[in-house]
């Protein structure tokens, strides 16, 4: 399995994707540069993805800045030190604060090794991550994409990806998670690059910020 670690890996994946599916020639042309967007594996990276769940990029960035300012550092120890009142002031919902704390506790107790998760196959890694209440498939998929650099993950539950695929491929309606899973099967073993491609397409052609995670 060739992990996605560099811009050259993304470029290689795009070449193969165009050969796998001729429809993607036009998507690649319209998307422009396809960013790598790698994040370091570990608690900080996963926390950023949790913060980005179900909110706009601008909202996620604002919450993240307040979280850094209040916590001092994004580590299990620092997050577990935040009070309920501090979490509310930061803008974290009760559900997200709970997910961050449960994940911090699991990492602190050695029950969840976020570096080891990056070396697992996708199915085993997803099971480890989604064992934590509040971490669903989208969060696990995005962690594996951007922190592990997994080459063959496609977060079909992502609304931006659903809209981008529908727009780019001329579908009559936005595909469901299950339908998008089926569509993306033809892009294996480069589904991780195809997800980046459609996020880039969404940002450029549909004029909306689509990056699902915080930079850094």
N, C-alpha and C positions, 0 to 999 in steps of 0.2 A: 504494500500500500504506500503510494507516494504522497506524503503529507504536503499540504500547501503552506509553504514557509516564505516564499518570495514572490515578487511581481513576475519573475520568469515562470514560476509554477502556474500562476494565473494565465499567463500568455499561452503556455503549452496546453492548458486545459481548454482555452477558447479555440485553438486550432482543432483539437480533437472533437470538440462539441460541434463545430461547423461541419465536420465530416460525418458525425453521428446523425445530425438532423439539419437538412438543408434550410429549413425555416429559420434557423438561427443566424444565417449569414446577415440577413437584414436587421435582426435584433442587435447583433454585434456592431454593425455599422452605425446604427442609431444611438446606441448606448454610450459611445465614446469611451474614455478610459475607465477600466474596471478596477476599483481600488482593492488592495489586498486586505486592509483592515484587520491586522493581527493584534491580539491582546495577549499579554502574558498570562499563562495559566495560574490558577490559584484563587483564593477567596476574593480578592479585589476584582478580578475579571468577572467572576460569577455575580458578585454584588451589583456591578454595573448593569448586567443583563437583567437582573431582578428589578432594579430601579426602572429600567426601560419598558417593563411589561405594561402593555395596554395604555401607554400615554404617548404624547407627541415627543419628538426629539427635543424640542425646546423645553418642554416641561421636565423631561428626564435630565437634561443638562442642568437646569436650575436646581432641581432636587439634589443632584449629585454634588454640585458646588456647596450647597448648604450642609450636606452630609459630611463632606471633607472638612469644612470649617468647624463644624460642631464636634465631630469625632476626633479630629486631629490626624488620624490615619485610618485607612479602611482595612482593618485586620479583625479577626474574630474577637480578640481581646477588647479592642476599642468599641466595636459594635455592641458587644454584650454589656458595655458600660453605659450605654445610652438609656435614659429613662423613657417611659411612655410619653411624657410631656415633651421631651426633646425630639422624639420621633415625629410627633404631631407638628411641632414647630418647623421641622425640616420639610414637611410635606409628605412624609411617608404614610400610606394608608396602614390601618391596623394589620391587614393581610400581608403587606410587603414587609413591615417591621417584623412580623412573626416569622416570615420566611427567612429573612436575614439572620434572625436570632437562632432559629432551628439549624440553619446551615452552619453558623458559627459554632454552635454547640457540637454538632457532628464532627466538624473539622477539629475542634479543640480536644474532643475525646478520642480522636483517631479513628472514628467510624467512617469518615469520608476523606479520602486522599485525592485531592483535586488534580495533582500532578499525575498520579497513577491512572486516574480516569482517562487522561489524554493518551495513554498508551494502550488502552483496551480497544477491542473491536466495538463498533458502534452500538450494537444491541446491549452488550454488557455495560458499557459506559452509560447508556440511557437508563438502564435499570438502577444503577448506583445513584444517579442524580435524581431521578423521579421518586426514589424512596423517601426523599425529603418532602414533607407536606408543603405545597406552595410552588414546587418546581415541577412544571408539566413538560410536555413534549417540546413546546416552542423554546422554553428556556434551556432545556437540555440540548436541543439541536443547535441553538445559537452558540452555546458554550463550546460544543464540539467543533463547530465551524471556525470560530474566531480565536478561541484559546488553544484548542488542540490542533487546528489546521486540518481537520478531517476532510478528505477529498470528496466524499460521496454522501453528504448529508444535505437534505433539502427540507427546510422548515415550511411544510405545506400549510400550516396553520397561520402563517404570516399574511395579513390582509394585503399589505403592499405587494407581496409576491403574487397573490391571487389576482389582484387587479392588473399587475404588470403582464402576467402571462395571458390573461384574457385580452388585454389591449393589443399586445404584440402579435398574438396568434389569431386575432380576429374571432374570438369566441363570442357567442351570443350572450352568454351570462358568465359571471365570475365563477370559476370552478370551486367546488367544495374541497375540503381537505382530502377526502378520499379520491376525488377526481384528479386533483393536482398531484397526488402521489402517483397515480397511474400515468399521467402525462410525463412526469419527471423520470419515470423508470427508463425511458429511452435515452436519458442523458447520463446514465451511469456508465463508467465509474467517476464521472466528473460533475456530479450533482452539486457539489460544494462550489464549483466555479460557476455553474449555471445559476445558482442562487445569487451570487455576487453580480452576475451579468444582469439579471432581471431587476435587482435593486438599483443598479446603475441606470438601466433603461427607465425605470419608474422615476428616478430623480431628474433625468434629462428630458424625456419625452412627455412625462405627465406633470413635470414642474413641481415635484414635491420632494421634500427631504425624506430619504428612505432608509438611511443607515440605522440598523436596529440596536446598535450598541454605542457606548461612549468610546471616544478615542483615548489612547493613553495606556 
